[in-house]
Amino acid sequence: MVNRKKLDPDSGPAAAYGARLRTLREERGWTQDELAVRTGYSSKHVSAVETGRRSSTLAFSRALDVAFGLADTEQSCESEWQKLRHGVLLEGFPEYVHQERRAAEIRMFEIGIIPGLLQTPEYARVLSDSSVARGTITADQGAERLAFLAERQQMLEQQRPPMLFVVMDESCIRHCVGGREVMAAQLARLVEFAARPYTVIQVAPFALGERRSLNRSVTLTTLPDRSVLAYAESQARGHLERESEAVTATLTLYHQLAAESLSQAATVAMIEEARKGML
């Protein structure tokens, strides 16, 4: 007990998670070594999570729930991990992602950067590292965001993924992120996505000028019951709109934009041209 580190649950989400883990373990009279055996992880890993030196993972949280008998309960470690993970995301975004997982169709318009669902790991990492360098997020938070994005992208690898309609402002493919090699690979990824049966990609060219009907990024999610939700972000938070009139107006603007944008064939040709310019 001499080397026992005092925990401060108020110092951050990871510390709060670790303090609760220690409480659950000690309530059962287990040592870290005993918990390690029960979860299949090392005692060093258990110690690092307890003291907040390492963030927990979904797999570790589920292993803890099995060991503690908390699986599928409101007190589960997985629930606490979800709260911990969502702490690194923009307020309002976790609520949208919950609906995204149920989507039958997703329509999105993006300005400036490739939409997250279509980003390569290298492209996404450059954006994350840039946020870390600016001090917007910590390195650990950046890693959590990347893991969360990778999890979201798995939705598109299902046997029957939702239909994905993407309109990108031309700035998305002209704005070189991460240097020529990273950007060339990202553009090649877009061409690959365009060939999939459940994905439609279009570019809204600069030539649209004032005819571009949307001036901010927006996502419209159609649920299995055919109801539609609209999600948009400000600098401070994300907002999920359910009110039918507002959503209908945004959906109308999206369809007007898609009608004015390049066809998928013309879009792929533009992307290929841009990619060759990166080689």
C-alpha positions in Angstrom: 0.0 0.0 0.0 3.1 2.3 0.3 3.1 3.0 -3.4 -0.7 3.5 -3.6 -1.4 6.6 -5.8 -4.1 9.0 -4.7 -6.7 9.4 -7.4 -8.5 12.7 -8.1 -11.8 11.9 -10.0 -12.3 15.6 -10.7 -9.1 16.0 -12.7 -10.7 14.7 -15.9 -12.8 12.0 -17.5 -10.0 9.4 -17.6 -9.3 10.0 -13.9 -12.9 9.6 -13.0 -13.1 6.3 -15.0 -9.9 5.1 -13.3 -11.2 6.0 -9.8 -14.4 4.1 -10.4 -12.4 1.1 -11.7 -10.3 1.1 -8.5 -13.5 1.3 -6.4 -15.1 -1.6 -8.2 -12.0 -3.7 -7.8 -11.4 -3.0 -4.1 -15.1 -3.6 -3.3 -14.5 -7.2 -4.4 -11.3 -7.4 -2.5 -9.2 -8.1 -5.7 -5.7 -7.0 -6.4 -4.7 -5.6 -9.7 -3.0 -8.9 -10.5 -6.3 -10.8 -9.8 -8.3 -8.4 -12.0 -5.7 -8.8 -14.7 -6.2 -12.5 -14.7 -9.9 -12.2 -14.8 -9.8 -9.8 -17.8 -6.9 -11.2 -19.8 -5.0 -8.0 -19.6 -1.7 -7.3 -17.7 -1.6 -5.8 -14.2 0.4 -3.0 -15.7 -2.5 -2.2 -18.0 -5.0 -2.2 -15.2 -2.7 0.1 -13.1 -2.3 2.5 -16.0 -6.1 2.8 -16.5 -6.8 3.2 -12.8 -4.3 6.0 -12.5 -5.5 7.8 -15.7 -2.1 7.3 -17.4 -3.9 5.3 -20.1 -7.4 5.7 -21.5 -9.6 2.7 -21.4 -10.9 1.0 -24.6 -14.2 -0.6 -25.6 -12.6 -4.1 -25.4 -11.1 -3.5 -22.0 -14.4 -2.0 -20.7 -16.3 -5.0 -21.9 -13.8 -7.4 -20.2 -14.2 -5.4 -17.0 -18.0 -5.8 -17.2 -17.7 -9.5 -17.6 -15.4 -9.7 -14.6 -17.5 -7.4 -12.4 -20.8 -8.8 -13.6 -22.0 -5.5 -14.9 -22.6 -6.3 -18.6 -25.7 -4.8 -20.1 -26.5 -2.8 -16.9 -26.7 1.0 -16.4 -23.6 0.8 -14.2 -21.5 -0.9 -16.8 -17.9 0.1 -17.6 -18.9 0.2 -21.3 -21.4 3.0 -20.5 -18.7 4.9 -18.7 -16.3 4.4 -21.6 -19.0 5.8 -24.0 -19.2 8.9 -21.8 -15.4 9.2 -21.7 -15.1 8.8 -25.5 -17.8 11.3 -26.3 -16.0 13.8 -24.1 -13.5 14.4 -26.9 -16.3 15.0 -29.5 -18.1 18.2 -30.4 -21.2 18.7 -28.2 -24.2 17.3 -30.1 -22.2 15.0 -32.4 -22.7 11.8 -30.4 -26.5 12.3 -30.6 -26.2 12.5 -34.4 -23.9 9.4 -34.6 -26.6 7.5 -32.7 -29.0 8.3 -35.4 -26.4 7.7 -38.2 -26.1 4.1 -37.1 -29.8 3.6 -37.9 -29.7 5.4 -41.2 -31.2 4.0 -44.4 -29.8 6.9 -46.4 -27.3 9.7 -45.7 -26.9 12.8 -47.7 -24.1 15.2 -46.9 -22.6 18.4 -48.2 -19.1 19.4 -47.2 -16.9 22.4 -47.7 -13.1 22.5 -47.5 -12.3 19.0 -46.3 -13.2 15.5 -47.3 -16.2 14.2 -45.3 -15.1 12.0 -42.4 -16.8 8.8 -43.6 -14.7 9.0 -46.8 -11.3 10.0 -45.2 -8.3 7.7 -45.4 -6.5 7.1 -42.1 -3.6 9.2 -43.2 -5.7 12.2 -44.2 -7.7 11.9 -40.9 -4.5 11.8 -38.9 -3.1 14.9 -40.5 -6.3 16.8 -39.5 -6.1 15.4 -36.0 -2.4 16.2 -35.6 -3.1 19.7 -36.8 -5.7 20.2 -34.0 -3.2 18.8 -31.5 -0.5 21.2 -32.7 -2.9 24.2 -32.3 -3.7 23.1 -28.8 -7.3 22.5 -29.6 -7.2 18.9 -28.4 -4.6 16.7 -26.6 -2.7 13.9 -28.3 -4.8 11.4 -26.4 -8.0 13.1 -27.5 -6.7 13.1 -31.1 -6.2 9.3 -30.9 -9.7 8.8 -29.5 -11.2 10.8 -32.3 -9.3 8.7 -34.9 -10.5 5.5 -33.3 -14.1 6.8 -33.2 -13.9 7.8 -36.9 -12.6 4.3 -37.9 -15.5 2.8 -36.0 -18.0 5.0 -37.8 -16.5 4.1 -41.2 -17.2 0.4 -40.5 -20.8 1.2 -41.2 -19.9 1.5 -45.0 -18.3 -2.0 -45.0 -21.5 -3.8 -44.0 -23.2 -6.2 -46.4 -26.0 -3.7 -46.9 -24.7 -0.2 -45.9 -26.9 2.8 -46.0 -27.1 4.7 -49.3 -24.5 7.5 -49.1 -25.0 10.6 -51.3 -22.1 13.1 -51.0 -21.8 16.5 -52.6 -18.5 18.1 -52.0 -17.5 21.7 -52.7 -14.6 21.7 -55.2 -12.5 23.1 -52.4 -12.5 19.7 -50.8 -10.5 18.2 -53.6 -8.3 21.3 -54.3 -7.3 21.9 -50.7 -4.1 19.8 -50.3 -4.1 18.2 -46.9 -1.0 16.4 -45.6 1.1 16.9 -48.8 0.9 15.5 -52.3 1.2 11.8 -51.4 -1.5 11.9 -48.7 -3.8 13.9 -50.9 -3.3 11.7 -53.9 -4.2 8.6 -51.9 -7.2 10.4 -50.5 -8.4 11.3 -54.0 -7.9 7.7 -55.2 -10.0 6.6 -52.2 -12.8 8.9 -53.4 -12.7 7.3 -56.9 -12.9 3.9 -55.3 -16.0 4.9 -53.2 -17.7 6.3 -56.3 -17.6 2.8 -57.9 -19.5 1.3 -55.0 -23.2 0.4 -55.5 -24.3 2.3 -52.4 -22.4 5.5 -52.8 -23.0 8.5 -55.1 -20.3 11.3 -55.1 -20.7 14.7 -56.8 -18.6 17.8 -56.8 -20.2 21.3 -56.6 -17.7 23.2 -58.9 -16.5 26.7 -58.2 -18.2 27.7 -61.4 -21.6 27.4 -59.6 -20.9 30.8 -57.9 -24.0 32.2 -56.4 -26.0 29.2 -57.6 -24.6 27.1 -54.8 -27.7 26.7 -52.6 -25.9 25.7 -49.4 -23.2 27.8 -47.7 -22.4 25.5 -44.8 -21.8 21.8 -44.3 -24.9 19.8 -43.5 -25.9 16.1 -43.2 -29.4 14.8 -43.8 -30.1 11.3 -42.4 -33.1 9.3 -43.5 -34.2 6.7 -40.9 -35.9 3.4 -41.7 -39.3 4.9 -41.1 -38.4 7.5 -43.8 -38.3 10.4 -41.3 -35.4 12.8 -42.0 -33.0 14.5 -39.5 -30.7 17.4 -40.4 -27.3 17.9 -38.6 -25.1 20.9 -38.9 -22.2 22.3 -36.8 -21.1 25.7 -35.5 -17.6 26.4 -34.1 -18.9 25.5 -30.6 -21.4 22.6 -31.1 -23.4 20.4 -33.4 -27.2 20.6 -33.7 -29.6 17.9 -34.7 -32.8 19.3 -36.2 -36.0 17.2 -36.1 -38.6 19.8 -36.8 -40.1 18.9 -40.2 -40.4 22.3 -41.8 -36.8 23.2 -41.2 -35.6 19.8 -42.3 -37.7 19.9 -45.4 -36.3 23.3 -46.3 -32.7 22.0 -45.9 -33.5 18.9 -47.9 -34.9 21.0 -50.7 -31.7 23.1 -50.8 -29.6 19.9 -50.9 -31.6 18.5 -53.9 -31.2 21.9 -55.7 -27.4 21.7 -55.1 -27.1 18.1 -56.2 -29.0 19.0 -59.4 -26.6 21.8 -60.2 -23.5 19.8 -59.3 -21.4 17.6 -61.6 -22.6 14.1 -62.5 -20.8 11.3 -60.8 -18.9 10.5 -64.1 -17.8 14.1 -64.4 -16.9 14.2 -60.7 -14.7 11.2 -61.0 -13.0 12.7 -64.0 -12.3 15.9 -62.1 -11.0 14.0 -59.1 -8.7 11.9 -61.3 -7.3 15.0 -62.9 -6.6 16.5 -59.5 -5.0 13.3 -58.3 -2.7 13.2 -61.3 -1.6 16.7 -60.5 -0.5 15.4 -57.0 1.8 12.6 -58.5 
